[in-house]
Amino acid sequence: MTEIRTPRLLLRRWHDDDLAPMADINADPQVMRWIDDGSLRDLDSTAEDIERWEEEWDEEGFGIFAVELLASGELAGFTGLSVPEFLPEVLPAVAISWRFGSPFWGQGYASEAAHATLEFALQDRGLDRVISISLLGDDASENVIRKLGMAPEHETTHPMYGFPLRVHSIDLTEFHG
């Protein structure tokens, strides 16, 4: 089983008891504001997400990690890698993303987890380039992206929702682990 420990976090595969807390995160309008069209996800759609993320682990050798706080064992959210099939213009590419419950915002957890995931992608999984896709105006995600050392690559439009997106990238030669 793939796990990554950081000073405060455990990045790990999904457990059955992660479903309810992840569904709570997905049901928070503050959290979902910057995700696709902002729609909330219920327990069933969260279960489908987790199942898809686990399948990607099996198929690709990478995927979305559940992020657990070491101090309390709480599920704070997720970070991980996926193939951004919704945006064909960037393929082939692997994207890093994250989503944390609002009680965990502003404490550096997203940056800590994302940095560990980026290191995993470039050094452990041998990827030579990783992208991140953000909705324009999502300043919190843009801040994490900058901390990762990713540079803006281009702007585009979400093919399904029409929202403006910014694609960032970093390659192995630019990464400072």
C-alpha positions as CSV (number, residue, x, y, z in Angstrom):
1,M,0.0,0.0,0.0
2,T,1.3,3.4,-0.9
3,E,1.6,5.9,1.9
4,I,3.5,9.1,2.4
5,R,4.1,10.7,5.8
6,T,4.9,14.4,6.2
7,P,5.5,16.1,9.5
8,R,1.7,16.5,10.1
9,L,-0.1,14.3,7.6
10,L,-0.5,10.8,6.3
11,L,-1.3,10.5,2.6
12,R,-2.8,7.0,2.0
13,R,-5.2,5.0,0.0
14,W,-8.9,5.2,0.9
15,H,-10.7,3.3,3.7
16,D,-14.4,2.5,4.0
17,D,-14.7,4.9,7.0
18,D,-13.5,7.8,4.8
19,L,-16.7,8.0,2.9
20,A,-18.8,10.0,5.4
21,P,-16.2,12.6,6.2
22,M,-15.4,13.1,2.5
23,A,-19.1,13.4,1.7
24,D,-19.3,16.1,4.3
25,I,-16.5,18.0,2.6
26,N,-18.1,17.6,-0.8
27,A,-21.4,18.9,0.7
28,D,-19.9,22.2,1.8
29,P,-20.7,25.0,-0.6
30,Q,-17.5,26.9,0.5
31,V,-15.4,23.9,-0.5
32,M,-17.2,23.2,-3.8
33,R,-17.3,26.8,-4.9
34,W,-14.2,26.3,-7.1
35,I,-14.9,22.7,-8.2
36,D,-16.5,22.4,-11.7
37,D,-19.8,24.2,-11.6
38,G,-19.9,24.4,-7.8
39,S,-22.4,21.6,-7.4
40,L,-22.4,19.7,-4.1
41,R,-21.8,16.0,-4.0
42,D,-23.8,13.6,-1.9
43,L,-22.8,10.3,-0.3
44,D,-23.5,8.3,-3.4
45,S,-21.5,10.6,-5.8
46,T,-18.7,10.7,-3.2
47,A,-18.6,6.9,-3.1
48,E,-18.4,6.9,-7.0
49,D,-15.5,9.4,-6.8
50,I,-13.6,7.3,-4.3
51,E,-14.2,4.2,-6.4
52,R,-12.9,6.0,-9.5
53,W,-9.8,7.2,-7.6
54,E,-9.0,3.7,-6.4
55,E,-9.4,2.4,-10.0
56,E,-6.9,5.0,-11.2
57,W,-4.4,3.7,-8.6
58,D,-4.8,0.2,-10.0
59,E,-4.6,1.4,-13.7
60,E,-2.0,4.2,-13.6
61,G,0.1,3.4,-10.5
62,F,-0.9,6.8,-9.0
63,G,-4.1,8.4,-7.8
64,I,-5.8,10.5,-5.2
65,F,-4.6,10.1,-1.6
66,A,-6.9,10.5,1.4
67,V,-5.2,13.0,3.7
68,E,-5.3,12.2,7.4
69,L,-4.1,14.4,10.2
70,L,-1.4,12.4,12.1
71,A,-2.3,14.1,15.4
72,S,-6.0,13.3,15.4
73,G,-6.6,10.7,12.7
74,E,-9.2,13.0,11.1
75,L,-9.7,12.9,7.3
76,A,-8.9,16.5,6.2
77,G,-9.5,15.9,2.5
78,F,-7.5,14.7,-0.4
79,T,-4.5,15.4,-2.7
80,G,-3.2,13.4,-5.5
81,L,-2.6,12.8,-9.2
82,S,-5.0,12.1,-12.0
83,V,-5.2,12.2,-15.8
84,P,-7.3,15.4,-16.6
85,E,-9.5,13.8,-19.2
86,F,-12.1,16.6,-19.0
87,L,-9.5,18.9,-20.7
88,P,-8.2,17.0,-23.8
89,E,-6.0,19.9,-24.9
90,V,-3.5,19.2,-22.1
91,L,-3.3,15.4,-22.7
92,P,-1.2,13.5,-22.2
93,A,-0.7,15.0,-18.8
94,V,-0.9,14.2,-15.2
95,A,-2.5,16.8,-12.9
96,I,-2.1,17.4,-9.2
97,S,-5.1,18.5,-7.2
98,W,-6.4,18.8,-3.7
99,R,-9.6,19.4,-1.7
100,F,-9.7,20.0,2.0
101,G,-12.6,20.6,4.4
102,S,-12.9,24.2,5.4
103,P,-12.0,23.6,9.1
104,F,-8.5,22.6,7.7
105,W,-7.9,25.7,5.6
106,G,-5.3,28.3,6.3
107,Q,-3.0,25.9,8.2
108,G,-0.7,24.9,5.4
109,Y,-2.1,21.3,5.0
110,A,-2.8,21.7,1.3
111,S,0.7,22.9,0.6
112,E,2.3,20.2,2.7
113,A,0.3,17.4,1.1
114,A,0.6,18.8,-2.4
115,H,4.4,19.2,-2.1
116,A,4.7,15.5,-0.9
117,T,2.5,14.4,-3.8
118,L,4.5,16.4,-6.3
119,E,7.7,14.8,-5.0
120,F,6.1,11.4,-5.2
121,A,5.1,12.1,-8.9
122,L,8.5,13.3,-10.0
123,Q,10.8,11.2,-8.0
124,D,8.9,8.0,-7.1
125,R,6.7,7.5,-10.1
126,G,9.2,8.9,-12.7
127,L,6.9,11.5,-14.2
128,D,8.9,14.2,-16.0
129,R,6.1,16.9,-15.9
130,V,3.0,17.6,-13.7
131,I,0.3,20.2,-14.3
132,S,-2.3,21.9,-12.1
133,I,-5.5,23.4,-13.4
134,S,-7.2,26.1,-11.5
135,L,-10.3,28.2,-12.0
136,L,-9.4,31.8,-12.4
137,G,-10.1,33.7,-9.2
138,D,-9.4,30.7,-6.9
139,D,-6.6,32.6,-5.1
140,A,-6.2,29.9,-2.4
141,S,-5.3,27.2,-5.0
142,E,-3.1,29.7,-6.9
143,N,-1.2,30.3,-3.7
144,V,-0.6,26.5,-3.2
145,I,0.4,26.3,-6.9
146,R,3.0,29.1,-6.5
147,K,4.4,27.4,-3.4
148,L,4.9,24.2,-5.5
149,G,7.1,26.2,-7.9
150,M,4.6,25.7,-10.8
151,A,4.6,28.3,-13.5
152,P,1.5,29.5,-15.4
153,E,1.5,27.8,-18.8
154,H,-1.7,29.1,-20.5
155,E,-5.3,30.0,-20.0
156,T,-8.2,28.2,-21.5
157,T,-11.9,27.5,-20.9
158,H,-13.5,24.6,-19.2
159,P,-15.1,22.6,-22.1
160,M,-18.2,21.7,-20.2
161,Y,-18.9,24.7,-18.0
162,G,-17.3,27.5,-19.9
163,F,-15.3,28.9,-16.9
164,P,-11.9,30.4,-17.5
165,L,-9.1,28.1,-16.3
166,R,-5.3,28.5,-15.9
167,V,-3.0,25.6,-16.5
168,H,0.3,25.6,-14.6
169,S,3.2,23.2,-14.9
170,I,6.5,22.1,-13.5
171,D,9.0,19.6,-14.8
172,L,11.6,17.5,-13.1
173,T,14.4,19.9,-13.9
174,E,12.5,22.8,-12.2
175,F,11.4,20.8,-9.1
176,H,13.3,21.5,-5.8
177,G,12.3,18.7,-3.4
